[in-house]
Amino acid sequence: MERFDIAIIGTGPAGLSAAVTAKIRNKKVLLLGSRDLSQKLGKAHEIQNYLGFPAVAGAELAAAFRRHIDQMGIQITEKRINAVYAMGDYFALQSGDEMLEASAVILATGVVQGKPLPGEEELLGKGVSYCATCDAPLYRGKTAAVIGYGPREESEAAFLSEVCREVLYFPAYKEETNLPQGVRVIRERVTGIAEADGKRLVKTDENGYTVDGVFVLREAVAPGQLVPGLATEGSHVQVDRKMAASIPGVFACGDIVGTPYQYIKAAGEGNIAALSAVAYLDEMKRNQG
């Protein structure tokens, strides 16, 4: 299996800055995220404090970022990472039923908005999952609920409809859905998940729905759930001045490490994280030699 030097999760200013710096330092980079880059950046009306780009629209700044990485030959791999496992001298990144490998990891996924649903964390792995591709076979011929926090999650609901007897889809967004007939769309606000006679109960502000399994699909997974054993403070990763996290070989940058949530601050931290990851890899090489 191909092993990358540095896997960077996230394609906002922090992740892109990290990718550029790592590429300049001749490291084999795996950049994971959306080719549309950061939705938050793209929707920004005007940014006034990004050096060299006075009063720039978010979409214009995103276009400049895209030109930069294109000119450097940096590719974006559109795969959702569900978990990152420390394996000694490398990390295994789970994407559905596929495993990717990297010697160091930089987390630049942004901050996870909102708190987990009541019952979500307690039932995780017990009828609640964050990965439809991984766990769909467990619910073959059964009923599953999908709580989707963005239109991108509809593809996983569509996949589940090919496996499950019935799929209930709860969109937590206003946009129109585009789903196959086998998916029942329920526009009610989900308030929690509970146990119900060996099954799972999706509670809304109007009704309760008994299902066999629940998939909670967000753009970003909380860092403590993404990387088991990682030290966090609320929704943020704890890092030092070098952007190093509590697990050797893991670095974090941008909104995921805390306020202020500023694009220029995120880009600077991405640069530091990449330089620190490069230094970590160089030290590993010296020790192995």
C-alpha positions as CSV (number, residue, x, y, z in Angstrom):
1,M,0.0,0.0,0.0
2,E,1.2,3.5,-0.8
3,R,2.2,5.5,2.2
4,F,2.2,9.2,2.1
5,D,4.5,11.4,4.1
6,I,1.8,13.8,5.3
7,A,-2.0,13.4,5.2
8,I,-3.8,16.7,5.5
9,I,-7.5,16.6,6.3
10,G,-9.3,19.8,5.2
11,T,-9.2,22.1,2.3
12,G,-9.8,25.5,3.9
13,P,-7.0,28.1,4.3
14,A,-5.2,26.1,7.0
15,G,-5.1,22.8,5.1
16,L,-4.2,24.4,1.8
17,S,-1.4,26.4,3.4
18,A,-0.1,23.3,5.0
19,A,-0.2,21.4,1.7
20,V,1.7,24.2,-0.1
21,T,4.5,24.3,2.5
22,A,4.8,20.5,2.7
23,K,5.0,20.3,-1.1
24,I,7.7,23.0,-1.1
25,R,9.6,20.8,1.4
26,N,9.4,17.9,-1.1
27,K,7.0,15.7,1.0
28,K,4.5,13.3,-0.6
29,V,1.2,14.9,0.4
30,L,-2.3,13.5,0.5
31,L,-4.7,16.4,0.7
32,L,-8.2,15.2,1.6
33,G,-11.3,17.4,1.4
34,S,-13.7,19.1,-1.0
35,R,-12.6,20.4,-4.4
36,D,-14.9,23.3,-3.7
37,L,-12.6,24.2,-0.8
38,S,-14.2,25.9,2.2
39,Q,-17.9,26.6,2.0
40,K,-17.5,29.2,4.8
41,L,-14.8,31.0,2.8
42,G,-16.8,30.9,-0.4
43,K,-19.8,32.5,1.2
44,A,-17.8,35.3,2.9
45,H,-19.0,38.7,1.6
46,E,-15.8,40.7,2.2
47,I,-12.6,39.9,4.0
48,Q,-10.6,43.0,5.1
49,N,-7.6,41.7,6.9
50,Y,-6.0,39.1,4.6
51,L,-2.6,40.6,3.8
52,G,-2.2,41.4,0.1
53,F,-5.9,41.1,-0.7
54,P,-7.6,44.2,0.6
55,A,-11.5,44.0,0.8
56,V,-11.5,40.7,-1.0
57,A,-14.7,38.6,-1.5
58,G,-14.4,35.1,-0.1
59,A,-15.1,33.6,-3.6
60,E,-12.3,35.6,-5.1
61,L,-9.8,34.5,-2.3
62,A,-10.9,30.9,-2.8
63,A,-10.2,31.2,-6.5
64,A,-6.7,32.5,-5.8
65,F,-6.1,29.6,-3.4
66,R,-7.2,27.2,-6.1
67,R,-4.9,28.7,-8.7
68,H,-2.0,28.4,-6.3
69,I,-2.4,24.7,-5.6
70,D,-3.2,24.0,-9.3
71,Q,0.1,25.7,-10.3
72,M,2.0,23.5,-7.7
73,G,0.3,20.3,-8.9
74,I,-1.4,19.6,-5.6
75,Q,-4.3,17.3,-6.1
76,I,-7.4,17.2,-3.8
77,T,-8.7,13.7,-2.9
78,E,-12.4,13.9,-2.2
79,K,-12.7,11.2,0.4
80,R,-14.4,11.5,3.8
81,I,-12.1,10.3,6.6
82,N,-14.1,8.7,9.4
83,A,-11.3,7.8,11.8
84,V,-7.5,8.1,12.2
85,Y,-5.6,5.4,14.1
86,A,-2.0,5.6,15.4
87,M,-0.2,2.5,14.3
88,G,3.3,3.1,15.7
89,D,5.4,4.7,13.0
90,Y,2.5,5.6,10.8
91,F,-1.3,6.4,10.8
92,A,-4.1,4.5,9.2
93,L,-6.9,6.7,7.9
94,Q,-10.3,5.0,7.4
95,S,-12.4,6.2,4.5
96,G,-15.4,4.0,4.2
97,D,-14.1,0.4,3.8
98,E,-10.7,1.7,2.6
99,M,-7.6,2.4,4.6
100,L,-5.0,5.0,3.7
101,E,-1.6,5.4,5.2
102,A,0.6,8.4,6.2
103,S,3.6,8.9,8.4
104,A,2.1,12.2,9.8
105,V,-1.3,13.8,9.9
106,I,-2.4,17.4,9.9
107,L,-6.0,18.1,11.0
108,A,-7.5,21.2,9.4
109,T,-11.1,20.2,9.3
110,G,-12.5,23.4,10.9
111,V,-14.6,23.5,14.0
112,V,-17.5,21.2,14.4
113,Q,-20.6,23.4,14.9
114,G,-23.1,22.5,17.6
115,K,-23.1,19.8,20.2
116,P,-23.8,16.1,19.7
117,L,-27.4,15.1,19.8
118,P,-28.6,13.8,23.1
119,G,-27.9,10.0,23.1
120,E,-25.5,10.2,20.1
121,E,-22.2,9.7,22.0
122,E,-23.7,7.1,24.4
123,L,-25.0,5.0,21.5
124,L,-22.1,5.4,19.1
125,G,-21.1,1.9,18.0
126,K,-24.3,0.6,19.4
127,G,-26.7,1.3,16.6
128,V,-25.4,4.8,15.9
129,S,-22.7,5.3,13.2
130,Y,-20.9,8.1,11.4
131,C,-20.1,6.0,8.3
132,A,-22.7,4.5,6.0
133,T,-20.2,2.8,3.7
134,C,-18.6,1.1,6.7
135,D,-21.7,-0.1,8.5
136,A,-24.4,-0.5,5.8
137,P,-24.0,-4.3,5.6
138,L,-25.1,-4.5,9.3
139,Y,-28.6,-3.2,8.2
140,R,-29.2,-5.2,5.1
141,G,-33.0,-5.6,4.8
142,K,-33.6,-3.5,7.9
143,T,-34.6,0.1,8.5
144,A,-32.1,2.9,8.9
145,A,-32.3,6.6,9.7
146,V,-29.9,9.2,8.3
147,I,-29.5,12.6,9.9
148,G,-27.8,14.7,7.2
149,Y,-26.3,18.1,7.9
150,G,-25.7,19.0,4.3
151,P,-26.6,18.1,0.8
152,R,-23.3,16.2,0.4
153,E,-24.7,13.5,2.8
154,E,-27.5,12.6,0.4
155,S,-25.2,10.2,-1.5
156,E,-24.7,8.1,1.5
157,A,-28.5,7.9,2.1
158,A,-28.9,6.9,-1.5
159,F,-26.3,4.1,-1.1
160,L,-28.1,2.9,2.0
161,S,-31.4,2.7,0.1
162,E,-29.7,0.0,-2.1
163,V,-29.1,-2.1,1.0
164,C,-31.8,-1.4,3.6
165,R,-35.4,-2.2,3.4
166,E,-36.3,1.4,4.3
167,V,-34.3,4.6,4.8
168,L,-35.6,7.7,6.6
169,Y,-33.7,10.9,5.8
170,F,-33.8,13.9,8.2
171,P,-32.2,16.9,6.4
172,A,-30.9,19.5,8.9
173,Y,-30.7,22.1,6.1
174,K,-33.2,24.0,4.0
175,E,-32.0,23.1,0.5
176,E,-34.2,20.8,-1.6
177,T,-33.2,17.1,-1.5
178,N,-32.4,15.0,-4.5
179,L,-32.9,11.4,-3.3
180,P,-34.2,8.1,-4.9
181,Q,-37.7,7.0,-4.2
182,G,-36.5,4.4,-1.7
183,V,-35.6,7.2,0.7
184,R,-38.4,8.8,2.8
185,V,-37.6,12.5,3.5
186,I,-38.8,13.7,6.9
187,R,-38.5,17.5,7.5
188,E,-38.7,17.5,11.3
189,R,-36.0,18.7,13.7
190,V,-34.2,15.8,15.3
191,T,-33.9,16.4,19.1
192,G,-32.2,13.1,20.2
193,I,-31.6,9.4,19.8
194,A,-32.6,6.8,22.4
195,E,-32.9,3.0,22.9
196,A,-36.3,1.5,22.3
197,D,-36.8,-2.3,22.9
198,G,-33.5,-3.3,21.3
199,K,-33.8,-0.8,18.5
200,R,-33.1,2.9,18.1
201,L,-35.6,5.8,18.5
202,V,-35.0,9.0,16.5
203,K,-36.8,11.7,18.4
204,T,-38.0,14.8,16.7
205,D,-39.9,17.9,17.9
206,E,-43.0,16.3,16.5
207,N,-42.7,12.5,16.5
208,G,-40.6,9.4,17.3
209,Y,-39.3,7.0,14.7
210,T,-38.1,3.5,15.6
211,V,-35.3,2.1,13.4
212,D,-32.6,-0.5,13.5
213,G,-29.7,1.9,13.0
214,V,-29.0,5.6,12.9
215,F,-26.3,7.4,10.7
216,V,-25.4,10.9,11.8
217,L,-23.6,12.5,8.9
218,R,-21.8,15.8,9.3
219,E,-19.2,17.7,7.2
220,A,-16.7,17.2,10.0
221,V,-16.4,14.7,12.9
222,A,-15.5,16.0,16.3
223,P,-11.7,15.7,16.7
224,G,-11.9,13.4,19.7
225,Q,-14.0,11.0,17.7
226,L,-11.9,11.3,14.6
227,V,-8.6,10.5,16.3
228,P,-9.1,8.2,19.3
229,G,-7.1,9.3,22.3
230,L,-6.5,12.9,21.1
231,A,-6.5,15.6,23.8
232,T,-9.3,18.1,23.2
233,E,-10.9,21.0,24.9
234,G,-14.5,21.2,23.9
235,S,-14.6,21.1,20.1
236,H,-11.0,22.1,19.8
237,V,-7.7,20.2,19.6
238,Q,-5.1,21.0,22.2
239,V,-1.8,22.0,20.5
240,D,1.4,23.6,21.4
241,R,3.1,26.6,19.6
242,K,4.3,24.2,16.9
243,M,0.8,23.0,16.3
244,A,1.7,19.6,17.7
245,A,-1.2,17.6,19.2
246,S,-1.0,15.2,22.1
247,I,-0.3,12.2,19.8
248,P,3.2,12.3,18.3
249,G,2.9,12.8,14.5
250,V,-0.5,14.5,14.7
251,F,-0.7,18.3,14.1
252,A,-3.7,20.6,13.9
253,C,-4.3,24.1,12.6
254,G,-7.0,26.6,11.8
255,D,-10.4,26.8,13.5
256,I,-10.1,23.3,14.9
257,V,-7.5,24.6,17.4
258,G,-9.6,27.5,18.6
259,T,-10.4,31.2,18.3
260,P,-10.0,33.6,16.7
261,Y,-11.7,32.1,13.6
262,Q,-9.7,34.2,11.1
263,Y,-8.6,33.1,7.6
264,I,-5.2,34.7,7.9
265,K,-4.6,33.1,11.3
266,A,-5.6,29.7,9.8
267,A,-3.2,30.0,6.9
268,G,-0.3,30.9,9.2
269,E,-1.0,28.0,11.4
270,G,-1.1,25.7,8.4
271,N,2.4,26.8,7.5
272,I,3.6,26.1,11.1
273,A,1.9,22.7,11.2
274,A,3.5,21.6,7.9
275,L,7.0,22.8,9.0
276,S,6.5,20.9,12.3
277,A,5.4,17.8,10.5
278,V,8.4,18.0,8.2
279,A,10.7,18.3,11.2
280,Y,8.9,15.3,12.9
281,L,9.5,13.2,9.7
282,D,13.1,14.2,9.5
283,E,13.7,13.2,13.1
284,M,12.0,9.9,12.6
285,K,14.3,9.2,9.6
286,R,17.4,10.1,11.6
287,N,16.3,7.8,14.5
288,Q,15.6,4.9,12.1
289,G,19.0,5.4,10.3
